[in-house]
C-alpha cells in the first residue's frame, strides 16, 4: 500500500522503468504496419509471407511438382508467442541498420527480400542467397520457420 506522495512517485518511477526495460529487450514491441518476406524466384518457386498487426498473415508457397509449379496459399493468425518472437528478432538484429554490400547475382540465384513498413516508412533489405549475413540470415530463418510451422499446422487441420 502506498502511504506517502514520495512512495507514490517511487512506485510510478519503478513501473515506468520496468516497462521501458522490457521494451528495450523486445517485449511489447509491436508497432508495425506490415512485415513481408518476398522469397519467390521465377521458374523455381519459393515462399512469401505478409504479416499485418495482430498477427494476421497471408502465405504463398510455390514448389515444383510433376505438373510444373504448384501454388498453395493460405491465411491465418500467428500465435502471440510467434509474433512476439519475430518482433524481438527484428529488434535484436537491428533491422533498420543492416547494410548489405551490393553485387551482381549469379545465374538462377535467389534474392530474398525482407520488408518492414512502420509509421508510413518502408525499409527493404535483400541479399543474394549465397551471401552470408548473420543478422539478415537470423531474421530470414525466423520468417522461414514461421512459414513452415503455419504450413504444417494447416496441413494437420485438413487431415
C-alpha positions in Angstrom: 0.0 0.0 0.0 1.3 3.4 -0.9 1.1 5.8 2.1 3.0 8.9 1.1 3.4 11.0 -2.1 7.1 10.1 -2.2 6.2 6.4 -2.2 3.7 7.0 -5.0 6.3 8.7 -7.2 8.9 6.0 -6.4 6.3 3.3 -7.4 5.4 5.2 -10.5 9.1 5.5 -11.5 9.7 1.8 -10.9 6.7 0.8 -13.1 8.0 3.1 -15.8 11.5 1.7 -15.5 10.2 -1.9 -15.8 8.1 -1.1 -18.8 10.9 0.7 -20.6 13.4 -2.1 -19.7 11.1 -4.8 -21.0 10.5 -2.8 -24.2 14.3 -2.4 -24.7 14.6 -6.2 -24.7 11.8 -6.5 -27.3 8.8 -7.3 -25.1 5.8 -5.3 -26.1 7.3 -4.3 -29.5 4.5 -4.4 -32.0 4.1 -1.1 -33.8 4.3 -2.0 -37.4 2.0 -1.7 -40.5 3.3 -4.8 -42.4 6.1 -7.3 -42.4 6.9 -9.1 -45.7 9.2 -11.8 -46.9 9.4 -12.0 -50.7 11.4 -15.1 -51.5 9.9 -16.1 -54.8 12.1 -16.9 -57.8 10.6 -17.2 -61.3 10.7 -20.8 -62.6 11.8 -22.2 -59.2 9.2 -21.2 -56.7 9.7 -20.1 -53.1 7.6 -18.5 -50.5 6.1 -15.3 -49.5 4.5 -14.1 -46.3 2.7 -10.9 -45.4 2.1 -10.2 -41.7 -0.2 -7.5 -40.5 -0.6 -6.0 -37.0 -2.2 -8.5 -34.6 -0.5 -11.4 -36.4 -2.9 -11.9 -39.4 -0.9 -13.4 -42.3 -1.1 -14.5 -45.9 1.3 -17.1 -47.1 2.0 -18.2 -50.7 4.2 -21.2 -51.3 5.2 -22.2 -54.8 7.0 -25.6 -55.3 8.0 -27.7 -58.3 5.6 -30.6 -59.0 5.2 -33.1 -61.8 2.8 -30.7 -63.5 5.1 -27.7 -63.2 4.9 -25.3 -60.3 2.3 -25.9 -57.7 0.9 -22.9 -55.7 -0.5 -23.1 -52.2 -2.0 -20.1 -50.5 -3.4 -19.8 -47.0 -4.1 -17.3 -44.3 -4.5 -17.3 -40.6 -3.3 -15.7 -37.4 0.1 -16.2 -35.8 0.2 -17.4 -32.2 1.1 -14.4 -30.0 4.4 -16.0 -28.9 5.4 -16.5 -32.5 4.6 -12.9 -33.4 6.5 -11.6 -30.3 9.5 -13.8 -31.2 9.5 -12.3 -34.7 9.3 -8.8 -33.4 12.1 -9.4 -30.8 14.2 -10.8 -33.6 13.6 -7.6 -35.7 14.8 -5.6 -32.7 17.8 -7.8 -31.8 19.2 -7.8 -35.3 18.6 -4.0 -35.6 16.9 -4.5 -38.9 17.0 -0.8 -39.9 20.8 -0.8 -39.6 21.5 -3.9 -41.7 23.9 -3.0 -44.6 24.5 -5.5 -47.4 27.1 -4.9 -49.9 25.6 -4.9 -53.4 26.9 -7.2 -56.1 25.7 -8.8 -59.3 23.8 -12.1 -58.8 24.8 -15.4 -60.1 22.6 -17.2 -62.8 19.5 -18.6 -61.1 20.5 -17.3 -57.7 17.6 -16.4 -55.3 17.5 -13.0 -53.7 15.1 -13.0 -50.6 13.8 -9.6 -49.5 12.5 -8.6 -46.1 10.3 -5.6 -45.9 9.2 -3.7 -42.8 6.6 -1.0 -43.1 6.4 1.1 -39.9 4.8 4.5 -39.4 4.5 5.0 -43.1 8.2 4.3 -43.7 9.2 1.3 -45.8 12.5 -0.4 -45.1 13.7 -3.1 -47.5 16.7 -5.4 -47.1 17.7 -8.1 -49.6 20.7 -10.3 -50.2 21.8 -12.9 -52.7 21.3 -16.5 -51.4 24.9 -17.5 -51.5 26.0 -14.4 -49.4 26.3 -14.8 -45.6 25.0 -12.0 -43.4 24.4 -13.1 -39.8 21.7 -10.6 -38.9 19.7 -10.9 -42.1 20.1 -14.7 -42.0 18.8 -14.8 -38.5 15.6 -12.9 -39.3 15.2 -14.8 -42.6 15.4 -18.1 -40.7 12.8 -16.9 -38.2 10.4 -16.0 -41.1 11.0 -19.3 -42.8 10.4 -21.2 -39.5 7.1 -19.3 -39.2 6.1 -20.2 -42.7 7.0 -23.9 -42.1 5.1 -24.0 -38.8 2.0 -22.5 -40.2 2.1 -24.7 -43.3 2.4 -27.8 -41.1 -0.5 -26.6 -38.9 -2.7 -26.0 -41.9 -1.9 -29.5 -43.3 -2.7 -31.0 -39.9 -6.0 -29.2 -39.8 -7.0 -30.6 -43.2 -6.4 -34.2 -42.2 
